[in-house]
Amino acid sequence: MSEHYFSEAPSGEFTPREIEVTLAGAPRSVLTAGGVFSPEHLDRGTEILLRTIAEFSDEFDGGEDQAPLLDLGCGWGPIALSAALTHPRREVWAVDVNERSRDLTRTNAERLGLENVRVAAPGEVPETLRFGEIRSNPPIRVGKEVLHGMLRLWLPRLVVGGEAYLVVAKHLGADSLQRWIAAEFDELEVGRIARDKGFHVIEAVRERE
């Protein structure tokens, strides 16, 4: 497999650049760089995911006793940063195999004054940690075997009543992924809650242990 944004250690020169994006309803200045996903702008899939979550999720921040939120495959951090801005008292974990992505997310959280973001490689997340919500624009292009392995690892870590939101392009297999999740995880109630500009937002709710 050629190097891509899901490489653990991108070999290209690390040259950060500043861009302005809208997160949590306001313009924010963040750093991106080559070797991570969508370094030039907030990609359309993530934009649709964030807008859908804002429309469908509770606006009330229940506080520190809420189970943590996970951004799976954080890139330079838009999903985690948006969640942390919206829920400043909730712990947000930003996880990515790409060390450059982790560095950028950590830097962007610091730039925005967010103290509730925890950035980690997958193996650094405590095994006993469970999540109240998972948000992800998953790396579909890694292939089904790797993608399914990721979801088998993380979706079972939802607490009962916890929700996962995944945005996937229709032409990259949104329908088939939704069917696979429903067939693979009996404990999850799976459906599509949004369809916009060729992207589907899949919701999976854990109903029981």
C-alpha positions in Angstrom: 0.0 0.0 0.0 1.4 3.4 -0.9 1.8 6.0 1.7 -1.4 7.9 2.4 -3.0 9.9 5.3 -3.5 6.6 7.2 0.3 6.0 7.3 1.6 5.9 10.9 4.6 8.2 10.1 4.2 10.3 6.8 7.6 10.8 5.2 7.0 14.1 3.5 8.3 17.3 5.0 6.1 18.6 7.9 5.2 22.1 6.9 2.2 23.4 8.9 -0.2 25.9 7.3 -2.9 28.0 8.8 -6.5 27.8 7.5 -9.8 29.1 8.7 -12.7 26.8 9.1 -16.1 26.9 10.8 -16.4 24.7 13.9 -19.2 24.8 16.4 -20.8 27.6 14.6 -17.9 30.0 14.5 -14.8 30.6 12.4 -11.6 29.1 13.9 -8.0 29.3 12.9 -6.3 25.9 12.8 -3.1 24.3 11.6 -3.0 21.5 9.0 -0.2 20.0 6.9 0.5 17.5 4.1 0.3 13.8 5.0 -3.0 14.1 6.8 -6.6 13.8 5.6 -8.0 16.9 3.8 -5.2 19.4 4.7 -6.6 22.2 2.6 -10.1 22.6 4.0 -12.9 21.0 6.0 -13.9 18.1 3.8 -17.5 17.8 2.7 -18.2 14.5 4.5 -17.0 15.8 7.8 -19.0 19.0 7.3 -22.1 17.0 6.7 -21.5 14.8 9.7 -21.0 17.8 12.0 -24.1 19.5 10.7 -26.2 16.4 11.1 -25.0 15.8 14.7 -25.8 19.5 15.5 -29.3 18.9 14.2 -30.0 15.5 15.8 -28.0 15.3 19.1 -29.0 16.8 22.4 -27.8 20.4 22.8 -27.7 19.9 26.6 -24.3 19.2 28.0 -24.8 16.8 30.8 -21.5 17.5 32.4 -18.4 15.6 33.5 -20.3 12.5 34.4 -21.1 11.8 30.8 -19.1 8.9 29.2 -16.3 10.2 27.0 -16.7 11.0 23.3 -14.4 9.4 20.7 -13.3 10.9 17.4 -12.1 7.8 15.5 -9.5 8.8 12.8 -9.2 12.4 14.0 -7.0 13.8 11.2 -6.1 17.4 12.1 -9.0 17.4 14.5 -12.2 18.9 13.2 -14.6 16.4 14.8 -12.9 16.3 18.2 -12.4 20.1 18.3 -16.0 20.7 17.4 -17.2 18.3 20.1 -14.9 19.8 22.7 -16.1 23.4 21.8 -19.7 22.3 22.1 -19.3 20.2 25.2 -16.5 21.9 27.2 -17.1 19.8 30.3 -17.0 16.5 28.5 -13.9 14.4 27.9 -13.1 14.0 24.2 -10.7 11.5 22.9 -9.1 12.1 19.4 -7.5 8.8 18.1 -5.5 8.3 14.9 -2.7 6.0 13.7 -1.0 8.9 12.0 1.4 10.7 14.4 1.3 13.9 12.3 -2.5 14.0 12.7 -2.2 13.6 16.4 0.4 16.4 16.7 -1.8 18.7 14.7 -4.9 17.9 16.7 -3.0 18.4 20.0 -1.7 21.8 18.7 -5.1 22.9 17.5 -6.7 22.0 20.8 -4.1 24.1 22.5 -4.6 27.0 20.1 -8.3 27.0 20.9 -7.8 26.7 24.6 -9.5 23.3 24.9 -8.4 21.4 27.9 -10.9 18.5 27.5 -9.2 16.9 24.4 -7.2 13.7 24.9 -5.1 12.8 21.8 -3.8 9.3 21.5 -2.7 6.5 19.2 -5.1 3.5 19.3 -2.9 1.5 21.6 -2.7 4.3 24.1 -6.4 4.4 24.9 -7.1 2.5 28.2 -8.7 -0.8 27.4 -11.3 -0.3 30.1 -12.5 3.0 28.7 -16.0 3.1 27.4 -17.6 5.8 25.2 -20.9 7.5 25.2 -20.5 8.5 21.6 -18.3 7.8 18.7 -18.0 10.2 15.7 -16.1 9.3 12.6 -15.4 10.0 9.0 -13.8 6.5 8.7 -10.9 5.9 6.2 -12.9 3.8 3.7 -10.0 3.6 1.3 -7.9 1.4 3.7 -10.1 -1.5 2.4 -12.8 -3.6 4.0 -10.5 -5.8 6.1 -8.8 -2.9 7.9 -12.0 -0.9 8.2 -14.0 -3.8 9.6 -11.2 -4.5 12.0 -11.3 -0.9 13.3 -15.1 -1.0 13.8 -14.9 -4.4 15.5 -12.4 -2.9 18.0 -14.2 0.4 18.8 -18.0 -0.1 18.3 -18.2 -2.6 21.2 -16.8 0.0 23.5 -20.0 2.0 23.4 -21.9 2.1 26.7 -25.5 1.0 26.6 -27.4 3.8 25.1 -24.3 5.1 23.4 -24.4 6.2 19.8 -22.0 6.0 16.9 -22.2 8.4 13.9 -20.3 7.5 10.8 -20.3 9.5 7.5 -19.6 7.5 4.3 -19.9 8.5 0.7 -22.5 6.5 -1.2 -20.1 5.6 -4.0 -17.6 4.3 -1.5 -20.0 1.8 0.0 -22.2 3.5 2.5 -25.1 1.1 2.0 -23.0 -2.0 2.2 -21.2 -0.7 5.4 -24.5 0.0 7.0 -25.7 -3.6 6.2 -22.5 -5.0 7.5 -22.6 -3.2 10.9 -26.2 -4.3 11.4 -25.3 -7.9 10.6 -22.1 -7.9 12.7 -23.4 -6.3 15.9 -26.6 -7.7 17.3 -26.5 -5.2 20.1 -26.6 -2.2 17.8 -29.7 -0.6 16.3 -28.5 0.7 12.9 -30.0 3.2 10.6 -29.3 6.1 8.2 -30.3 9.5 9.7 -29.1 11.8 6.8 -28.3 11.8 3.2 -26.7 14.8 1.6 -24.5 15.5 -1.5 -23.7 11.9 -2.0 -22.9 11.2 1.7 -24.8 9.1 4.2 -24.7 9.5 7.9 -25.1 6.1 9.7 -26.2 6.0 13.3 -25.6 2.9 15.4 -27.1 2.9 18.9 -26.1 0.3 21.5 -29.3 -1.2 23.0 -27.8 -3.8 25.4 -24.6 -5.4 26.5 
